[in-house]
Amino acid sequence: MAGILERAGPLPWRSRTPGFPGLLQAIVAQLISNAAATAIWNRLRAIPGALDPAALLALPEDTLRAAGLSRPKVAHARALAEAFLNGTLESGALDRMDDATAIATIVSVRGLGPWTAEVYLLFALGRLDVFPAGDVALAAAAADLKRLPARPNPVALRALATMWQPHRSLAARLLWHHWRHLTGRPAMDDFTAD
């Protein structure tokens, strides 16, 4: 990790809005590039009501698809909205839970896996010791910095990240920063959901 800031410059401190908008933004970012996620997020958040669970459920699928959401992501966004409306997820409750309980609660919703939950805890709740080991860019950055012959799989990356406890969130931010610098790829912009 030594030298990342000298090479890549100041670390941008990205954050997301807690609650429904922050988890919806994580769904948008699943398995796509930051550039694509940013474009889709901009279109989605411009739709009146899209950042409110009840209003999102009332939107036609075609409207959500026109913003760039795939059919599975529309289903995941709707499952997320339903979870907020039926009380399965509640922003304040998630904030009060320990990391493991919050992650388990989030992944109980269809379409929200460990990466989504960990990214939410890191960027929306500001948790200090969360590491999304399933993230491809984190694996690539770790392989580059550690001069590994290949990207570590999520299990190996999580094991590697134990050396950064109890500050794995900062380690993840530094690794992403290194990878963006190395590849010239932009970060998903820091949007606040109004």
C-alpha positions as CSV (number, residue, x, y, z in Angstrom):
1,M,0.0,0.0,0.0
2,A,3.0,2.2,0.5
3,G,3.2,4.8,-2.2
4,I,-0.3,4.7,-3.6
5,L,-1.1,8.2,-2.7
6,E,2.2,9.5,-4.0
7,R,1.5,7.8,-7.4
8,A,-2.2,8.2,-7.6
9,G,-2.8,11.5,-5.8
10,P,-5.2,12.3,-3.0
11,L,-7.8,9.7,-2.1
12,P,-11.3,10.8,-3.1
13,W,-13.7,10.0,-0.2
14,R,-16.7,8.6,-2.0
15,S,-19.9,8.1,-0.2
16,R,-23.5,7.1,-0.9
17,T,-26.8,8.0,0.6
18,P,-27.9,5.6,3.3
19,G,-31.2,3.7,2.9
20,F,-33.0,2.8,-0.2
21,P,-31.1,5.1,-2.6
22,G,-27.7,3.8,-1.5
23,L,-28.7,0.2,-1.9
24,L,-30.4,0.9,-5.2
25,Q,-27.2,2.6,-6.4
26,A,-25.3,-0.6,-5.4
27,I,-27.7,-2.7,-7.5
28,V,-27.1,-0.4,-10.5
29,A,-23.3,-0.9,-10.1
30,Q,-23.4,-4.7,-9.9
31,L,-21.2,-6.4,-12.5
32,I,-20.8,-3.4,-14.8
33,S,-18.1,-0.7,-15.3
34,N,-18.1,2.5,-13.3
35,A,-18.8,4.5,-16.4
36,A,-21.8,2.4,-17.3
37,A,-23.1,2.5,-13.7
38,T,-22.7,6.3,-13.6
39,A,-24.7,6.8,-16.8
40,I,-27.5,4.4,-15.7
41,W,-27.6,6.0,-12.2
42,N,-27.9,9.5,-13.7
43,R,-30.8,8.4,-15.9
44,L,-32.5,6.4,-13.1
45,R,-32.3,9.1,-10.4
46,A,-33.7,11.7,-12.9
47,I,-37.0,9.7,-13.1
48,P,-39.5,11.2,-10.7
49,G,-40.1,8.8,-7.8
50,A,-37.3,6.3,-8.7
51,L,-35.5,6.8,-5.4
52,D,-38.6,6.1,-3.3
53,P,-39.6,2.5,-2.7
54,A,-43.4,2.9,-3.2
55,A,-43.0,5.2,-6.2
56,L,-40.4,2.9,-7.8
57,L,-42.8,-0.1,-7.5
58,A,-45.5,2.0,-9.3
59,L,-43.1,2.8,-12.3
60,P,-43.6,0.7,-15.4
61,E,-40.8,-1.8,-16.1
62,D,-40.3,-0.1,-19.5
63,T,-39.4,3.2,-17.7
64,L,-36.8,1.4,-15.6
65,R,-35.5,-0.5,-18.6
66,A,-35.2,2.8,-20.5
67,A,-32.9,4.1,-17.8
68,G,-30.6,1.2,-18.5
69,L,-31.6,-1.4,-15.9
70,S,-31.5,-5.0,-17.2
71,R,-34.6,-7.2,-16.5
72,P,-32.8,-8.9,-13.6
73,K,-31.8,-5.5,-12.1
74,V,-35.4,-4.3,-12.4
75,A,-36.5,-7.4,-10.5
76,H,-33.8,-6.7,-7.9
77,A,-34.7,-3.0,-7.6
78,R,-38.4,-4.0,-7.0
79,A,-37.4,-6.7,-4.4
80,L,-35.4,-4.0,-2.7
81,A,-38.3,-1.6,-2.7
82,E,-40.6,-4.3,-1.3
83,A,-38.1,-5.1,1.4
84,F,-38.1,-1.4,2.5
85,L,-41.9,-1.2,2.4
86,N,-42.5,-4.5,4.3
87,G,-39.8,-3.7,7.0
88,T,-37.3,-6.4,6.0
89,L,-34.9,-3.5,5.5
90,E,-34.9,-0.3,7.4
91,S,-32.1,2.3,7.1
92,G,-31.9,3.1,10.8
93,A,-32.0,-0.6,11.8
94,L,-29.2,-1.5,9.4
95,D,-27.1,1.4,10.7
96,R,-27.4,0.0,14.3
97,M,-26.6,-3.6,13.3
98,D,-23.0,-5.0,13.5
99,D,-21.4,-5.7,10.1
100,A,-22.2,-9.4,10.0
101,T,-25.9,-8.9,10.9
102,A,-26.3,-6.0,8.5
103,I,-24.8,-8.0,5.7
104,A,-26.9,-11.1,6.4
105,T,-30.0,-8.9,6.5
106,I,-29.2,-7.3,3.2
107,V,-28.4,-10.5,1.4
108,S,-31.7,-12.0,2.5
109,V,-33.3,-9.8,-0.2
110,R,-33.3,-11.4,-3.7
111,G,-30.7,-9.9,-5.9
112,L,-28.5,-8.5,-3.1
113,G,-25.4,-10.5,-2.5
114,P,-22.3,-10.0,-0.3
115,W,-20.7,-7.5,-2.7
116,T,-23.7,-5.3,-2.7
117,A,-24.1,-5.5,1.1
118,E,-20.4,-4.8,1.7
119,V,-20.3,-1.9,-0.8
120,Y,-23.3,-0.4,1.0
121,L,-21.8,-0.8,4.4
122,L,-18.5,0.8,3.2
123,F,-19.9,3.7,1.2
124,A,-23.3,4.5,2.7
125,L,-22.7,3.5,6.4
126,G,-19.0,4.4,6.6
127,R,-18.1,1.1,8.2
128,L,-14.3,0.8,9.0
129,D,-13.6,-2.9,8.5
130,V,-15.6,-4.1,5.5
131,F,-13.8,-5.6,2.4
132,P,-15.8,-6.6,-0.7
133,A,-13.6,-9.5,-1.6
134,G,-15.8,-10.4,-4.6
135,D,-14.8,-7.2,-6.4
136,V,-12.8,-7.7,-9.5
137,A,-10.9,-4.4,-9.4
138,L,-9.8,-5.1,-5.8
139,A,-8.5,-8.5,-6.8
140,A,-6.7,-6.9,-9.8
141,A,-5.2,-4.1,-7.7
142,A,-4.0,-6.6,-5.0
143,A,-2.5,-8.8,-7.7
144,D,-0.6,-5.8,-9.1
145,L,0.6,-4.5,-5.8
146,K,1.6,-7.9,-4.4
147,R,3.0,-9.0,-7.8
148,L,0.8,-12.1,-7.8
149,P,0.8,-14.3,-10.9
150,A,-3.0,-14.0,-11.1
151,R,-5.9,-12.2,-9.5
152,P,-6.8,-13.9,-6.2
153,N,-10.3,-15.4,-6.0
154,P,-12.6,-14.0,-3.4
155,V,-11.6,-16.5,-0.7
156,A,-7.9,-15.8,-1.2
157,L,-8.5,-12.1,-1.4
158,R,-10.5,-12.1,1.8
159,A,-7.7,-14.0,3.5
160,L,-5.1,-11.5,2.2
161,A,-7.2,-8.6,3.5
162,T,-7.0,-9.9,7.1
163,M,-3.6,-8.2,7.3
164,W,-5.4,-4.8,7.0
165,Q,-7.9,-5.4,9.9
166,P,-9.4,-3.4,11.5
167,H,-9.2,-0.9,8.6
168,R,-10.1,-3.1,5.6
169,S,-12.5,-0.4,4.3
170,L,-9.5,2.0,4.0
171,A,-7.5,-0.7,2.3
172,A,-10.3,-1.3,-0.2
173,R,-10.5,2.4,-1.0
174,L,-6.8,2.6,-1.5
175,L,-6.8,-0.5,-3.7
176,W,-9.6,0.9,-5.9
177,H,-7.7,4.2,-6.0
178,H,-4.6,2.4,-7.2
179,W,-6.5,0.4,-9.8
180,R,-8.2,3.6,-11.2
181,H,-4.9,5.3,-11.4
182,L,-3.3,2.3,-13.1
183,T,-6.0,1.8,-15.6
184,G,-7.2,5.4,-16.1
185,R,-10.8,4.3,-15.3
186,P,-13.0,6.8,-13.5
187,A,-14.8,6.1,-10.2
188,M,-18.6,6.0,-10.1
189,D,-19.3,9.7,-9.2
190,D,-20.4,10.5,-5.7
191,F,-24.1,11.3,-6.0
192,T,-26.4,12.2,-3.2
193,A,-29.9,11.0,-3.8
194,D,-32.2,14.1,-3.4
